[in-house]
Amino acid sequence: MQARSLALLAAVTVVLVALAVIVLTSGDRASSHVAPGGPAIPSLAAELRDVASVRVWRDGVNLMLIRDGDSWLVADKGDYPANAAKISQIVRAMADLTLVEPKTEKPELYPRLELEDPGSGKSSLITIRDKSGAKLAELIVGKRRYDRLGGGNDGVYLRKPGDPQAWLARGSLDPSGEVSSWLDRRILDIPEKRIARVILSQPDGTKLAIGRSAPDAKFTVEDAPADAKFRSESATSGPAGALDTLDLDDVKPAGELPVPDKDVTTASFTTFDGLTVDVRLTERDKTSWIAISATGSGSAEAEAKKIDGKVSHWTYAIPAYKANLLKTKLADLIEPAKGS
């Protein structure tokens, strides 16, 4: 009888110890009843097809990304096409996150893990919803730990809004980057080898035309002074590369930021196969903004329509080095006189 009582007492003790461990590790919060080794968001993997929007909020960035069939749009940029690959990676990475170990519950220690409340530090709040607006997932994402877990496995610190418990999770989740990194940045990609002629006109009335007779010929300046000595072949051909891998830094609907037809820098690019791309450039707040149109004949007619359909509704901010190519003048190509 005594042995039976001792056995019962031992069993009760084991249960009490187990309960104490649970309380110590999870407290009395229902939101913290998770354990290492499990997914950070258990239901998300089965709901990927239902994802309709992703919101990314951190200091300086607040983006709403909307799913449109197989594509994504940036609602905050007039529904401009988004970087679909980056968004898909974020969503799948959240579904794949595996909790490794609990970390601090003290708000004063969150900055070490970059898990402060969104907008007050370096953390990012990612919210995923379905078509009805129902929330499928939401995480505060902090510092990444490259190969923190060994074996090439990256880690990331995270916590759920309203839950003070921070976690180290296994996975590669990186919602960082400027606003432009969430956009489909490529505007055009017309390589220099296709260009036959470029005409640049500046607001002050000066014009520069460069051209060549064949794709393997060198560009020359049309109507150049007979005694002109040019800096280099690469300088002369430089403007012809302005449309090669032309990426945006920002974008606005054309109606919000129209580019005038007059008193601006203009550039006209003509290819050997009949495509003509016209660019108008204006400066706003130390940023170069361009509007683009295209026409074509023969085999280039379909390409021109495709380009026009893509660019006609937008005004693009472009990198300074691309804008400088469009601003090239004859004086920029000629060697300065000795002693000047």
Residue pairs with C-beta under 8 A, 6 or more apart in sequence:
25 102
26 32
26 33
26 34
26 165
27 105
27 165
29 163
29 164
29 165
31 160
31 162
31 163
32 163
32 165
34 40
34 99
35 99
36 99
36 100
36 101
36 102
37 98
37 99
37 100
38 98
38 99
39 45
39 95
39 96
39 97
39 98
39 99
40 94
40 97
40 98
40 99
40 139
40 158
40 167
40 169
40 171
41 94
41 95
41 97
41 137
41 139
43 136
43 137
44 91
44 94
44 95
44 128
44 136
44 137
45 95
45 96
47 130
47 136
48 91
48 92
48 95
50 130
50 131
50 136
51 67
51 91
51 128
51 129
51 130
51 136
52 66
52 67
52 129
52 130
52 131
53 64
53 65
53 66
53 67
53 128
53 129
54 64
54 65
54 87
54 90
54 91
54 126
54 127
54 128
55 62
55 63
55 64
55 65
55 125
55 126
55 127
55 128
55 129
56 62
56 63
56 65
56 90
56 124
56 125
56 126
56 175
56 182
57 63
57 118
57 119
57 124
57 125
57 127
58 118
58 119
58 122
58 123
58 124
58 125
58 175
59 118
59 119
59 120
59 121
59 122
61 124
61 178
61 179
62 76
63 74
63 75
63 76
63 179
63 182
64 74
64 75
64 76
65 72
65 73
65 74
65 75
65 82
65 87
65 182
66 72
66 73
66 74
66 75
66 79
67 73
70 84
71 81
71 82
71 84
72 81
72 82
72 83
72 84
72 87
73 79
73 80
73 81
73 82
74 80
74 81
74 82
74 182
74 183
77 179
77 183
77 251
77 252
78 251
78 252
78 253
78 256
78 314
80 183
80 184
80 251
80 314
81 183
81 184
82 182
82 183
82 184
83 181
83 182
83 183
83 184
83 185
84 184
86 177
86 181
86 182
87 182
90 126
90 173
90 174
90 175
91 128
93 171
93 172
93 173
93 174
94 126
94 128
94 137
94 139
94 173
95 137
96 171
97 139
97 156
97 158
97 169
97 170
97 171
97 173
98 169
98 170
98 171
99 167
99 168
99 169
99 170
100 149
100 155
100 167
100 168
100 169
100 170
101 167
101 168
102 165
102 166
102 167
103 113
103 157
103 165
103 166
103 167
103 168
104 110
104 112
104 113
104 166
105 164
105 165
105 166
106 164
107 164
110 116
110 121
110 123
110 142
110 166
111 121
111 122
113 142
113 143
113 157
113 166
114 121
114 122
114 123
114 142
114 143
114 157
115 121
115 123
115 140
115 142
115 143
115 157
115 158
115 159
115 166
116 122
116 123
117 123
117 140
118 124
118 125
118 140
122 142
122 143
123 140
123 141
123 142
124 140
124 141
124 175
124 176
125 138
125 139
125 140
125 141
125 161
126 137
126 138
126 139
126 141
126 175
127 135
127 137
127 138
128 135
128 136
128 137
128 138
129 135
129 136
130 136
138 160
138 161
139 158
139 159
139 160
139 161
140 158
140 159
140 160
140 161
141 156
141 157
141 158
141 173
141 175
142 156
142 157
142 158
142 159
142 166
143 156
143 157
144 154
144 155
144 156
144 172
144 173
144 174
145 154
145 155
145 156
145 157
145 168
146 154
147 153
147 154
148 154
148 155
148 168
149 155
149 170
153 170
154 170
154 171
154 172
155 168
155 169
155 170
155 171
156 168
156 169
156 171
156 172
156 173
157 166
157 167
157 168
157 169
158 166
158 167
158 169
158 173
159 165
159 166
159 167
179 250
180 248
180 249
180 250
183 248
183 251
185 247
185 248
186 245
186 246
186 247
187 246
187 247
187 248
187 292
187 311
187 316
187 318
188 243
188 246
188 277
188 292
188 307
188 311
189 243
189 244
189 245
189 246
190 243
190 244
190 246
190 269
190 271
190 275
190 277
191 241
191 244
192 237
192 240
192 241
192 244
193 215
194 215
194 271
194 272
194 273
194 275
195 240
195 243
195 269
195 270
195 271
195 272
196 211
196 212
196 270
196 271
196 272
197 209
197 210
197 211
197 212
197 269
197 270
198 209
198 210
198 211
198 239
198 240
198 242
198 267
198 268
198 269
198 270
199 207
199 208
199 209
199 267
199 268
200 207
200 208
200 209
200 239
200 265
200 266
200 267
200 326
200 327
200 328
200 329
201 207
201 265
201 266
201 267
202 265
202 327
202 329
203 263
203 264
203 265
206 329
206 330
208 221
208 239
208 328
208 329
208 330
208 333
209 221
209 222
209 223
210 219
210 220
210 221
210 222
210 236
210 237
210 239
210 240
211 219
211 220
211 222
212 218
212 219
212 220
214 272
215 272
218 233
218 236
218 237
219 233
219 236
219 237
219 240
220 236
221 228
221 230
221 236
221 330
221 333
224 230
224 330
228 330
228 334
229 334
229 335
230 236
230 333
230 334
230 335
231 333
231 334
231 335
235 332
235 333
236 333
238 325
238 328
239 267
239 325
239 326
239 328
240 269
241 325
242 267
242 269
242 279
242 322
242 325
242 326
243 269
243 277
246 318
246 322
247 318
247 319
248 316
248 317
248 318
249 287
249 317
249 318
249 319
250 287
250 316
250 317
251 314
251 315
251 316
251 317
252 289
252 314
252 315
252 317
253 313
253 314
253 315
254 291
254 312
254 313
254 314
254 315
256 315
257 284
257 289
257 315
258 291
258 315
259 280
259 281
259 282
259 289
259 290
259 291
259 315
260 280
260 282
261 280
264 280
264 281
264 282
265 280
265 281
265 282
265 326
265 327
266 278
266 279
266 280
266 281
267 278
267 279
267 281
267 326
268 276
268 277
268 278
268 279
269 276
269 277
269 278
269 279
270 276
271 300
273 298
273 299
273 300
274 296
274 297
274 298
274 299
274 300
274 301
275 294
275 295
275 296
275 300
275 303
275 304
276 294
276 295
276 296
276 304
277 292
277 293
277 294
277 307
278 292
278 293
278 294
278 295
279 290
279 291
279 292
279 326
280 290
280 291
280 292
281 288
281 289
281 290
281 323
281 326
281 327
282 288
282 289
282 290
283 289
287 317
288 317
288 318
288 320
288 322
288 323
289 315
289 316
289 317
289 318
290 315
290 316
290 318
290 323
290 326
291 311
291 314
291 315
291 316
292 307
292 311
292 312
292 316
293 308
293 311
293 312
294 303
294 304
294 305
294 307
294 308
294 311
295 304
295 308
296 302
296 303
296 304
296 305
